[in-house]
Structure formats: C-alpha cells, structure tokens
Amino acid sequence: MSTTPAELFDLSGKLAVVTGASRGIGESIARTLAAAGATVIASSRKLADCERVAASIREAGGKAEALACHVGEMAQIEALFEAVDARHGRLDILVNNAAANPYYGPIQDTPLEAFQKTLDVNIRGYFFMSSAAVKCMAAGGGGSIVNTASVNGVVPGALQGIYSITKSAVIGMTKAFARECAPLGVRVNALLPGLTDTRFASALIRQGEANQTFLSHIPMGRHAVPDEMAGAVLYLVSAAAGYTTGACLNVDGGYLTA
C-alpha cells in the first residue's frame, strides 16, 4: 500500500525536544510539530517562557511539556536528558534551535566573553545535545535531529563574524553526525534560515536603510516569517524525508543563489 501525504507528515506517537522554543522560529517549530501529532517538550532558558508556549499548545489540543535548559551549560544539558528519560524513556526528534549572538561589530574587536558565549551555545551546546540525543534515539530504534544553522554559515554576515563562524561549524557538525549516525538509524539535517522576522533579527529588519540593502540581495524581495521555517523542519523530521540525512536546506528566499 502506498503512503498518503497525510501519513508522511504524521508525527503521532513521536516525542520531540525543541530548544529555543520560547519565541520566534523555535516557538513556531514547537507549535507545528505538535499540530502534526508529536508530543513536544518546549525548552529554553526560562521555564515560565517554556510553559507559556506549552500551555498554549495544550489549549489548542496538542501535547506539550516545558523543560528549562540553557544549552550553553553542560550541567543543564545533562539535566534535560535525565528528565526526558525519566518522563518518557525515549526521544524521537531533537531540534537544536537555541542560539547566541551577543556581539555585533568588527570581527577584530570581538570581546573574549562574547566569543566564548557564542561558541558555548552554538557549537558546544549543539554538539553535546546531539550526542546525548543520538544515544537515546539509537536505543529506541532511530530518530531525527535538525540543527538550525544560518545562511551566515555559507556567506558570513557583515559585522557578525563569530556568529557566522559558529553557524559554519554547525553545518560541518551536521554532516559529521549524519555520516556517523546513519547506521544507528539517526538522521541529522540542518535548516539554513535567511532573514526572518524574529526578535533575534529585529535590529536589522527595523533599520530601514540596512533592511532595504539586505532585501536587495534576496530574489524574493522580502524577509521570512517563522512559520516558513517550521514547515521545512516538519519535512526534515517526518517520514517524507526518510532518505534524507546530511542535507542543509536553504530557506532564504533565494539569497544564496543571488
């Protein structure tokens, strides 16, 4: 029997952890996965923010829980996976979406503190979240990881040097995990968002001249909204992408083709 489109994107019975889920792209991803049937654990640094998202998902008829985790802190990563194991004993989907970008300015003036914070969250955090997830998923027969990278990982953003460097590393990390973990039944892919209307990117979008300059390099002529990223993640974690691993999906309005 052939699989219907609805079945390809059905996440019923799946358990998903989404980091950086308190707002923006992460919140949209959490809502979309829950709408597709997954039980979603919304995670970010502040529990109250996570619970707000989880509660609204439950009010809409979905299944969601909240767990606080600062992915820049190793102890909190360990505590997150201990809690997931205690509550559910399994994990099917991980979306590494939390990110740090504390410095905007000339690369040569990057403060050590900002450099370290960006690496701790965007590289070390993603790496050890993925490592723990792979172990859980392999024990349960497989799973899917999506890392939120950025178009800046391919074309470095102006005055966003260390952030761009870490996002380039996320792309390489995705491919390395994908190659090694495929035999374990774990698929690992990356989402490369272009300019998206979130608080994270608000400084650029709200600056009229800078925004118009950036938009001039986007063939579609506009920025994205978070739901346009969430749909791509739904594809990557679903059965529709069952033969897809190590892919870096550009969702950028054509920016990287310009």
C-alpha positions as CSV (number, residue, x, y, z in Angstrom):
1,M,0.0,0.0,0.0
2,S,1.3,3.5,-0.8
3,T,1.7,6.1,1.9
4,T,-0.7,9.1,1.8
5,P,0.7,12.7,2.1
6,A,-1.0,12.9,5.5
7,E,0.7,9.8,6.7
8,L,4.1,11.0,5.5
9,F,3.9,14.1,7.7
10,D,2.1,12.5,10.7
11,L,4.2,12.7,13.9
12,S,1.7,10.9,16.2
13,G,3.4,9.0,18.9
14,K,6.7,10.9,18.4
15,L,8.5,12.7,21.2
16,A,10.2,16.0,20.2
17,V,12.5,18.3,22.1
18,V,12.8,21.8,20.7
19,T,15.4,24.2,22.1
20,G,15.0,28.0,21.9
21,A,11.2,27.3,21.8
22,S,10.1,30.3,23.8
23,R,9.7,32.6,20.8
24,G,10.4,33.2,17.2
25,I,11.4,30.3,14.9
26,G,11.6,27.8,17.9
27,E,8.1,28.6,19.1
28,S,6.8,28.2,15.6
29,I,8.6,24.8,15.2
30,A,7.2,23.6,18.5
31,R,3.6,24.5,17.5
32,T,4.0,22.9,14.1
33,L,5.3,19.6,15.4
34,A,2.6,19.5,18.0
35,A,0.0,20.2,15.3
36,A,1.4,17.2,13.4
37,G,0.8,15.0,16.4
38,A,4.1,15.0,18.3
39,T,4.4,15.4,22.0
40,V,6.6,18.4,22.2
41,I,9.0,19.4,25.0
42,A,9.4,23.2,24.7
43,S,12.8,24.2,26.1
44,S,14.6,27.5,26.6
45,R,16.5,29.2,29.5
46,K,13.4,30.4,31.4
47,L,10.8,27.9,32.5
48,A,8.0,30.4,32.6
49,D,8.5,31.2,28.9
50,C,8.6,27.5,28.0
51,E,5.4,26.8,30.0
52,R,3.6,29.7,28.2
53,V,4.3,28.0,24.9
54,A,3.5,24.5,26.1
55,A,0.2,25.7,27.7
56,S,-0.9,27.4,24.6
57,I,-0.2,24.2,22.6
58,R,-2.2,22.2,25.0
59,E,-5.1,24.7,24.8
60,A,-5.1,24.2,21.1
61,G,-5.5,20.5,21.6
62,G,-1.8,19.5,21.2
63,K,0.5,17.7,23.6
64,A,3.3,19.7,25.1
65,E,5.5,20.0,28.2
66,A,8.1,22.5,29.4
67,L,11.7,22.0,30.5
68,A,14.2,24.8,31.1
69,C,17.6,24.3,29.7
70,H,20.5,26.7,28.9
71,V,22.3,24.8,26.2
72,G,25.5,26.8,27.0
73,E,25.7,25.0,30.3
74,M,26.7,21.3,30.3
75,A,25.0,20.5,33.6
76,Q,21.7,21.8,32.3
77,I,22.0,19.6,29.1
78,E,22.6,16.6,31.3
79,A,19.6,17.5,33.5
80,L,17.4,17.9,30.4
81,F,18.1,14.4,29.1
82,E,17.8,12.9,32.6
83,A,14.3,14.5,32.8
84,V,13.3,13.3,29.3
85,D,14.4,9.8,30.1
86,A,12.6,9.8,33.5
87,R,9.4,11.1,32.0
88,H,9.3,9.3,28.7
89,G,12.3,6.8,28.4
90,R,12.7,7.8,24.7
91,L,13.4,10.5,22.2
92,D,12.5,10.7,18.5
93,I,13.2,14.2,17.4
94,L,15.6,16.9,18.5
95,V,15.6,20.4,17.1
96,N,18.7,22.4,18.1
97,N,17.4,25.9,17.6
98,A,18.6,27.9,20.6
99,A,21.4,30.3,19.6
100,A,23.5,33.1,20.9
101,N,24.6,36.2,19.0
102,P,25.8,38.7,21.7
103,Y,28.2,40.7,19.6
104,Y,27.6,42.9,16.5
105,G,30.6,44.7,15.3
106,P,34.0,44.5,13.6
107,I,35.4,40.9,13.9
108,Q,38.8,42.1,15.1
109,D,37.1,43.8,18.1
110,T,35.2,40.7,19.3
111,P,35.3,40.5,23.1
112,L,36.5,37.3,24.6
113,E,33.4,37.0,26.7
114,A,31.1,37.3,23.6
115,F,33.4,34.9,21.6
116,Q,33.2,32.2,24.4
117,K,29.4,32.6,24.9
118,T,28.7,32.2,21.2
119,L,30.9,29.1,21.0
120,D,29.4,27.6,24.1
121,V,25.8,27.8,22.9
122,N,26.1,27.5,19.1
123,I,28.8,24.8,18.9
124,R,29.4,23.1,22.2
125,G,25.7,23.1,23.1
126,Y,24.6,21.7,19.7
127,F,27.3,19.1,19.8
128,F,26.5,17.7,23.2
129,M,22.7,18.0,22.8
130,S,23.2,15.9,19.6
131,S,25.5,13.4,21.3
132,A,23.0,12.8,24.1
133,A,20.1,12.6,21.6
134,V,21.8,10.1,19.4
135,K,22.3,7.7,22.3
136,C,18.7,8.0,23.3
137,M,17.5,7.6,19.7
138,A,19.7,4.7,18.8
139,A,18.5,2.8,21.9
140,G,14.9,3.4,20.7
141,G,15.4,2.4,17.1
142,G,16.3,5.7,15.5
143,G,15.3,9.3,15.2
144,S,15.9,12.7,13.6
145,I,17.9,15.7,14.5
146,V,17.6,19.2,12.9
147,N,20.2,21.9,13.6
148,T,19.3,25.5,12.9
149,A,22.3,26.9,11.2
150,S,22.1,30.1,9.0
151,V,22.8,31.4,5.6
152,N,25.6,33.3,7.5
153,G,27.3,29.9,7.8
154,V,27.8,30.0,4.0
155,V,28.1,33.7,3.4
156,P,29.4,35.5,6.6
157,G,27.1,38.3,7.7
158,A,28.6,41.8,7.9
159,L,29.6,42.6,11.5
160,Q,28.5,39.1,12.6
161,G,31.9,37.4,12.4
162,I,31.9,35.0,15.3
163,Y,28.2,34.1,14.9
164,S,28.8,33.3,11.2
165,I,31.8,31.2,12.1
166,T,29.8,29.1,14.6
167,K,27.0,28.6,12.1
168,S,29.5,27.4,9.5
169,A,30.6,24.9,12.2
170,V,27.0,23.8,12.7
171,I,26.9,22.9,9.0
172,G,30.0,20.8,9.3
173,M,28.8,19.3,12.5
174,T,25.5,18.3,10.8
175,K,27.4,16.4,8.1
176,A,29.7,14.7,10.5
177,F,26.9,13.4,12.7
178,A,24.9,12.4,9.7
179,R,27.7,10.3,8.3
180,E,28.5,8.5,11.6
181,C,25.0,8.1,12.9
182,A,23.1,6.9,9.8
183,P,23.9,3.2,10.7
184,L,22.3,3.9,14.1
185,G,19.0,4.9,12.4
186,V,19.5,8.6,13.2
187,R,19.1,11.2,10.5
188,V,20.8,14.6,11.0
189,N,20.0,17.6,8.8
190,A,20.3,21.4,9.0
191,L,18.0,24.3,8.4
192,L,19.6,27.4,7.0
193,P,17.2,30.3,7.5
194,G,17.5,33.5,5.7
195,L,16.4,36.9,7.1
196,T,13.4,36.1,9.3
197,D,11.2,38.4,11.3
198,T,12.1,37.5,14.8
199,R,13.3,39.4,17.8
200,F,16.7,37.9,17.1
201,A,16.8,39.7,13.7
202,S,14.8,42.7,14.7
203,A,17.7,45.1,14.8
204,L,18.4,44.5,11.1
205,I,14.8,44.4,10.0
206,R,13.8,47.6,11.8
207,Q,16.6,49.6,10.3
208,G,15.1,50.9,7.1
209,E,18.2,51.5,5.1
210,A,20.0,48.4,6.3
211,N,16.9,46.3,5.7
212,Q,16.4,47.5,2.1
213,T,20.1,46.8,1.4
214,F,19.7,43.3,2.6
215,L,16.4,42.7,0.8
216,S,18.0,43.8,-2.4
217,H,20.1,40.6,-2.3
218,I,17.1,38.4,-1.8
219,P,15.4,37.4,-5.1
220,M,12.0,37.1,-3.4
221,G,12.4,40.6,-2.1
222,R,11.2,40.1,1.4
223,H,12.1,38.6,4.8
224,A,10.6,35.3,6.0
225,V,8.2,34.7,8.8
226,P,8.9,31.9,11.4
227,D,6.2,29.6,10.1
228,E,8.1,29.3,6.8
229,M,11.0,27.8,8.8
230,A,8.7,25.5,10.8
231,G,7.3,23.8,7.6
232,A,10.8,23.0,6.5
233,V,11.6,21.4,9.8
234,L,8.4,19.4,9.7
235,Y,9.6,17.9,6.4
236,L,13.0,17.1,7.7
237,V,11.8,15.2,10.8
238,S,8.9,13.4,9.0
239,A,8.8,10.2,7.1
240,A,8.7,12.3,3.9
241,A,12.4,12.9,4.5
242,G,13.1,9.2,5.4
243,Y,16.1,9.0,2.9
244,T,17.4,12.5,3.7
245,T,20.4,12.9,6.0
246,G,23.3,15.3,6.0
247,A,21.3,17.8,4.0
248,C,21.5,21.6,4.5
249,L,18.1,23.1,3.5
250,N,18.3,26.7,2.5
251,V,15.1,28.6,3.3
252,D,16.2,32.0,2.3
253,G,14.1,33.5,-0.5
254,G,16.9,32.7,-2.9
255,Y,19.6,34.7,-1.0
256,L,22.3,32.0,-1.6
257,T,21.6,31.9,-5.3
258,A,22.0,35.6,-5.8
